[in-house]
Amino acid sequence: MSPSRSLIALTAALCLAVAAAVPVSAAGTAAPRFGVLQQAALQSPRALSATMLAVTAAGKRLVAVGERGIVLLSDDGGARWRQAATPVQASLTAVQFVDERQGWAVGHLGVVLHSGDGGETWTKQLDGLQLPALFEQAARADAAAAPAYRDYVQLLADDGPDKPLLALHFQDARRGIVVGAYNLALGTEDGGATWTPLSARLPNPRSLHLYGVAVSGASIVLAGEQGLLLRSDNGGRDFAVLESPYRGSWFGLLATRGDRLLVYGLRGAAYVSADRGSSWSQAATGLPVSISGAAELADGTLVLGSSAGDLLVSRDQGRSFQRRDGPPQPPIAGLVPTQDGALALAGLRGPQRVDLAAPPAAR
């Protein structure tokens, strides 16, 4: 299968390639390709300006993740940041906390990390080296799905455990799903202590990459490249294809407090659904570039961030968006509201704080 024409291209602009992250020994030779899975992220003042690919809230704390396994924490709404300890140097692509203490991050090389102390420390729960055994177990447990699962075992044998995880959603401290490239999907019912492959349950015969996951009501919705939208109404046991309003790639999903879904992606595409993805209404963004992040503020305002650094605001539940005036930010990979009503952005130049209520700086 050819590489993604969409998010992987965007990620290349935001994140160093995994190969470039492989450390070099004192003798000047490259360490083993997957050594980044066993090596802790380097502690450095430069981490504060490293590329960040996602940001979330853990109670009042902000947690940003990004290249080379770097995790940054802020306890003052994004004004100041400090580096946390992490056990890998693989780039991290997504992060979520279900409360002020319990959180997970996913990334390159099939990495899943867990924190039980608000992001201060992390343990590795899963990586790509473990995936062949998991898929082989799934093949033995499900005869009907065995051929599909053994295809994954062969893919991992041919390519190595290099498949990235790109999105996650935990409904609570026990139930979660992680998804990524080539239809990679796994679920857990015990907080990540064990993982079950879900890939054979997805009607995705071309193994398109999965970039977004959200829960709307009792439904789990996945979004991916080439307009792929999937939904499960029975807790992830089965998924069905949703009719997509757009054939370009989706880069993410946001479930709002009003039980709406916002899906966004390539070339400024954004659509809103009030019925868990059964039908969609286009949201006018006016952007020709990819939308790479979304957030909902406490008052219901929706904000989109673009790969060109644009911020767009909607105060009508996503029916329309207006670009925030002023110079663009660095390319945005993710955003989250702060406790005091500002925004924390993850992007090319590290985490940034933007006060939407303040007049934007002059160009």
C-alpha positions as CSV (number, residue, x, y, z in Angstrom):
1,M,0.0,0.0,0.0
2,S,1.3,3.5,-0.9
3,P,2.0,6.0,1.9
4,S,-0.8,8.3,3.0
5,R,-1.3,11.3,0.7
6,S,-2.7,13.3,3.5
7,L,-1.9,13.3,7.3
8,I,1.5,11.6,6.9
9,A,2.4,14.5,4.6
10,L,1.2,17.0,7.2
11,T,3.0,15.2,10.0
12,A,6.2,15.3,7.9
13,A,6.0,19.1,8.1
14,L,5.4,19.0,11.8
15,C,7.6,16.2,13.1
16,L,11.0,14.7,12.4
17,A,10.9,11.4,10.7
18,V,11.3,8.4,13.0
19,A,14.5,7.5,11.3
20,A,15.9,10.8,12.1
21,A,15.0,10.2,15.7
22,V,17.2,7.1,16.0
23,P,20.0,8.0,18.3
24,V,23.7,7.9,17.3
25,S,26.2,6.1,19.4
26,A,29.5,7.6,20.5
27,A,31.2,5.7,17.7
28,G,29.0,7.5,15.2
29,T,26.9,4.5,14.1
30,A,23.2,4.4,14.3
31,A,21.6,2.4,17.1
32,P,19.3,-0.4,16.3
33,R,16.3,0.9,14.4
34,F,13.8,0.3,17.2
35,G,16.1,1.3,20.0
36,V,13.9,4.3,20.6
37,L,11.4,2.0,22.1
38,Q,13.8,1.1,25.0
39,Q,15.4,4.5,25.5
40,A,14.0,7.3,27.7
41,A,13.3,10.7,26.1
42,L,16.3,13.0,26.6
43,Q,15.8,15.7,29.2
44,S,16.8,19.0,27.6
45,P,15.8,22.7,27.8
46,R,15.3,22.5,24.0
47,A,12.3,20.3,24.6
48,L,10.2,23.4,25.4
49,S,10.5,24.4,21.7
50,A,10.2,20.9,20.2
51,T,7.5,20.1,17.8
52,M,4.3,19.2,19.6
53,L,1.7,17.1,17.9
54,A,-1.2,17.0,20.4
55,V,-2.3,18.8,23.6
56,T,-5.0,18.0,26.2
57,A,-6.2,18.8,29.7
58,A,-5.6,16.7,32.8
59,G,-7.9,18.5,35.2
60,K,-6.3,22.0,35.5
61,R,-3.0,20.8,34.1
62,L,-2.1,20.9,30.3
63,V,-0.2,18.0,28.8
64,A,1.4,18.3,25.3
65,V,3.1,15.4,23.4
66,G,5.4,15.4,20.4
67,E,8.6,14.5,18.7
68,R,11.2,12.1,20.2
69,G,8.8,11.0,23.0
70,I,8.7,14.5,24.6
71,V,5.9,15.3,27.0
72,L,5.5,18.8,28.4
73,L,3.3,19.9,31.3
74,S,1.9,23.3,32.3
75,D,0.1,24.2,35.6
76,D,-0.6,27.8,34.8
77,G,-2.7,27.7,31.7
78,G,0.1,27.3,29.2
79,A,2.2,30.3,30.3
80,R,5.1,28.1,31.4
81,W,6.0,24.5,30.6
82,R,8.3,21.8,31.9
83,Q,9.3,18.4,30.6
84,A,8.1,15.1,32.1
85,A,9.9,11.8,32.1
86,T,8.9,9.3,29.4
87,P,10.3,5.8,28.6
88,V,10.6,6.1,24.8
89,Q,12.0,8.3,22.1
90,A,9.4,7.5,19.6
91,S,7.3,10.5,18.5
92,L,3.9,10.8,20.2
93,T,0.9,11.8,18.1
94,A,-2.1,12.0,20.4
95,V,-3.0,12.2,24.1
96,Q,-6.1,12.1,26.3
97,F,-6.8,12.2,30.0
98,V,-10.1,10.9,31.5
99,D,-9.6,12.8,34.7
100,E,-6.8,14.8,36.4
101,R,-4.6,11.7,36.9
102,Q,-5.4,8.9,34.4
103,G,-4.2,9.5,30.8
104,W,-2.8,7.8,27.7
105,A,-0.6,8.8,24.8
106,V,0.0,7.0,21.5
107,G,2.6,7.4,18.7
108,H,5.0,6.0,16.2
109,L,6.1,2.3,16.3
110,G,2.8,1.3,17.8
111,V,3.5,3.0,21.2
112,V,0.9,3.3,23.9
113,L,2.0,5.1,27.1
114,H,0.0,5.4,30.3
115,S,0.2,7.9,33.2
116,G,-1.5,7.6,36.5
117,D,-0.2,10.8,38.1
118,G,-1.4,13.6,35.8
119,G,1.5,13.1,33.3
120,E,4.4,13.4,35.7
121,T,5.6,9.9,34.9
122,W,4.7,7.4,32.1
123,T,4.9,3.6,31.6
124,K,4.8,1.8,28.2
125,Q,1.8,-0.5,27.8
126,L,2.2,-1.5,24.2
127,D,4.6,-1.1,21.2
128,G,4.8,-2.5,17.7
129,L,7.1,-5.3,18.7
130,Q,4.2,-6.8,20.6
131,L,1.7,-6.5,17.8
132,P,2.5,-9.7,15.9
133,A,1.8,-11.9,18.9
134,L,-1.5,-10.0,19.6
135,F,-2.7,-10.5,16.1
136,E,-1.7,-14.1,16.1
137,Q,-3.7,-14.7,19.3
138,A,-6.7,-12.9,17.7
139,A,-6.4,-15.2,14.7
140,R,-6.4,-18.3,16.9
141,A,-9.4,-17.0,18.9
142,D,-11.6,-16.1,15.8
143,A,-11.5,-18.5,13.0
144,A,-13.6,-16.3,10.7
145,A,-11.3,-13.4,11.1
146,A,-8.1,-15.5,11.1
147,P,-7.1,-14.7,7.5
148,A,-7.4,-11.0,8.0
149,Y,-5.4,-11.1,11.3
150,R,-2.7,-13.2,9.8
151,D,-2.4,-10.7,7.0
152,Y,-1.4,-8.2,9.7
153,V,1.1,-10.6,11.1
154,Q,2.7,-10.9,7.6
155,L,2.6,-7.2,7.1
156,L,4.5,-6.7,10.4
157,A,6.9,-9.4,9.5
158,D,7.6,-7.8,6.1
159,D,7.9,-4.2,7.3
160,G,8.8,-4.5,10.9
161,P,6.8,-2.9,13.8
162,D,6.9,0.5,12.3
163,K,3.1,1.3,12.1
164,P,2.2,4.5,13.9
165,L,-0.9,4.9,16.1
166,L,-2.5,8.3,15.3
167,A,-5.6,8.7,17.6
168,L,-7.2,7.4,20.7
169,H,-10.4,7.7,22.8
170,F,-10.9,6.4,26.3
171,Q,-14.5,6.5,27.6
172,D,-13.3,6.0,31.1
173,A,-10.3,4.7,33.0
174,R,-10.8,1.2,31.7
175,R,-12.4,1.2,28.2
176,G,-10.4,2.7,25.3
177,I,-9.6,2.3,21.6
178,V,-6.5,3.3,19.7
179,V,-6.2,3.5,15.9
180,G,-3.6,4.3,13.3
181,A,-2.0,3.5,9.9
182,Y,-3.1,0.7,7.7
183,N,-6.4,0.1,9.6
184,L,-4.6,-0.6,12.8
185,A,-7.1,-0.7,15.7
186,L,-7.0,-2.1,19.2
187,G,-9.2,-1.9,22.2
188,T,-8.8,-2.4,25.9
189,E,-11.3,-3.1,28.7
190,D,-8.8,-2.9,31.6
191,G,-7.1,0.4,31.2
192,G,-4.5,-0.9,28.8
193,A,-3.2,-3.8,30.8
194,T,-4.3,-6.0,27.9
195,W,-5.2,-5.1,24.3
196,T,-7.4,-6.8,21.7
197,P,-7.0,-6.2,17.9
198,L,-10.1,-4.8,16.3
199,S,-8.9,-4.4,12.8
200,A,-10.9,-7.4,11.4
201,R,-14.1,-5.8,12.7
202,L,-13.7,-2.7,10.5
203,P,-15.2,-2.7,7.0
204,N,-12.0,-1.1,5.6
205,P,-10.9,-3.6,2.9
206,R,-8.2,-1.3,1.5
207,S,-6.7,-0.8,5.0
208,L,-7.0,3.0,4.8
209,H,-5.3,4.9,7.6
210,L,-7.4,5.9,10.6
211,Y,-6.9,9.4,11.9
212,G,-9.7,10.2,14.3
213,V,-11.9,8.5,16.9
214,A,-14.8,10.0,18.9
215,V,-17.7,8.8,21.0
216,S,-21.1,10.4,20.3
217,G,-23.9,9.1,22.5
218,A,-23.6,5.4,22.6
219,S,-21.7,5.3,19.2
220,I,-18.0,5.0,18.4
221,V,-17.1,6.9,15.2
222,L,-13.9,6.5,13.3
223,A,-12.6,8.8,10.5
224,G,-9.7,8.2,8.1
225,E,-8.3,8.8,4.7
226,Q,-10.2,9.1,1.4
227,G,-13.4,10.1,3.3
228,L,-13.6,7.0,5.4
229,L,-16.2,7.1,8.2
230,L,-17.2,4.1,10.3
231,R,-19.6,3.7,13.3
232,S,-20.2,1.1,15.9
233,D,-23.5,1.2,17.9
234,N,-22.6,-1.8,20.1
235,G,-19.5,-0.9,21.9
236,G,-17.1,-1.7,19.1
237,R,-18.1,-5.3,18.5
238,D,-19.2,-4.4,14.9
239,F,-18.7,-1.3,12.7
240,A,-20.6,-0.1,9.6
241,V,-19.6,2.3,6.9
242,L,-21.2,5.8,7.0
243,E,-21.9,7.7,3.9
244,S,-19.3,10.4,3.7
245,P,-20.0,13.9,2.5
246,Y,-16.4,14.3,1.3
247,R,-13.9,12.1,-0.5
248,G,-10.7,13.7,0.8
249,S,-9.0,12.6,4.0
250,W,-10.4,13.3,7.4
251,F,-7.8,14.3,10.0
252,G,-9.9,14.3,13.1
253,L,-13.3,14.2,14.9
254,L,-14.6,16.2,17.8
255,A,-17.7,15.2,19.8
256,T,-19.3,18.3,21.4
257,R,-21.2,18.6,24.6
258,G,-24.3,19.2,22.5
259,D,-24.0,15.6,21.2
260,R,-22.9,16.8,17.8
261,L,-20.0,15.5,15.7
262,L,-17.5,17.8,13.9
263,V,-15.3,16.1,11.3
264,Y,-12.5,18.0,9.6
265,G,-9.6,17.4,7.2
266,L,-8.0,18.1,3.9
267,R,-8.4,21.4,2.0
268,G,-10.4,23.1,4.8
269,A,-13.2,20.5,4.8
270,A,-15.4,20.5,7.9
271,Y,-18.9,19.0,8.4
272,V,-21.2,18.8,11.4
273,S,-23.7,16.0,12.3
274,A,-26.5,16.0,14.8
275,D,-27.3,12.3,14.3
276,R,-24.0,10.5,15.1
277,G,-22.9,10.7,11.5
278,S,-26.0,9.5,9.6
279,S,-26.2,12.9,7.9
280,W,-23.8,15.9,7.6
281,S,-24.0,19.6,7.1
282,Q,-21.1,21.5,5.6
283,A,-19.4,24.1,7.7
284,A,-18.0,27.0,5.7
285,T,-14.3,27.6,6.6
286,G,-13.0,29.4,3.6
287,L,-9.7,27.7,3.9
288,P,-7.7,26.0,1.1
289,V,-5.4,24.2,3.6
290,S,-5.8,21.2,5.9
291,I,-7.6,21.5,9.2
292,S,-5.6,19.7,11.8
293,G,-7.2,20.3,15.2
294,A,-10.5,21.3,16.9
295,A,-11.7,22.2,20.4
296,E,-14.9,23.3,22.1
297,L,-14.8,26.1,24.7
298,A,-16.8,26.2,27.9
299,D,-19.5,28.4,26.3
300,G,-19.9,26.1,23.3
301,T,-17.7,28.1,20.9
302,L,-15.9,25.8,18.4
303,V,-12.4,26.5,17.3
304,L,-10.5,24.9,14.4
305,G,-6.7,25.1,13.8
306,S,-5.0,24.7,10.4
307,S,-1.7,23.3,9.1
308,A,-0.9,26.9,8.1
309,G,-1.5,28.3,11.6
310,D,-5.0,29.7,11.1
311,L,-7.5,29.8,13.9
312,L,-11.2,29.7,13.0
313,V,-14.1,30.4,15.4
314,S,-17.7,29.3,15.3
315,R,-20.4,30.6,17.6
316,D,-23.3,28.9,15.8
317,Q,-22.6,25.2,16.6
318,G,-20.3,24.8,13.6
319,R,-22.6,26.0,10.9
320,S,-20.0,28.7,9.9
321,F,-16.5,29.7,11.0
322,Q,-14.7,33.0,10.9
323,R,-11.0,33.3,10.7
324,R,-9.4,35.1,13.7
325,D,-7.7,38.2,12.5
326,G,-4.0,38.8,13.0
327,P,-0.9,36.9,11.9
328,P,-1.1,33.1,11.8
329,Q,0.4,30.9,14.4
330,P,3.0,28.3,13.5
331,P,1.4,25.2,11.9
332,I,-1.1,23.8,14.4
333,A,-1.4,20.1,15.1
334,G,-3.8,20.3,18.1
335,L,-5.5,22.6,20.5
336,V,-7.4,22.6,23.8
337,P,-9.1,25.2,26.0
338,T,-7.4,26.3,29.2
339,Q,-9.2,26.8,32.5
340,D,-9.2,30.6,32.1
341,G,-10.8,30.6,28.6
342,A,-7.6,30.8,26.4
343,L,-6.3,28.2,24.0
344,A,-3.2,26.0,24.3
345,L,-1.8,25.1,20.8
346,A,0.5,22.2,19.9
347,G,2.6,22.9,16.8
348,L,5.9,23.3,15.1
349,R,7.5,25.6,17.6
350,G,6.4,23.9,20.8
351,P,3.2,24.7,22.8
352,Q,1.7,28.1,22.5
353,R,-0.9,30.0,24.4
354,V,-3.5,32.2,22.6
355,D,-6.0,34.4,24.4
356,L,-9.0,34.6,22.1
357,A,-10.5,37.5,24.1
358,A,-7.4,39.7,23.6
359,P,-7.0,41.7,20.4
360,P,-4.6,39.9,18.1
361,A,-1.1,41.2,17.6
362,A,-0.6,43.4,14.6
363,R,0.9,41.9,11.5
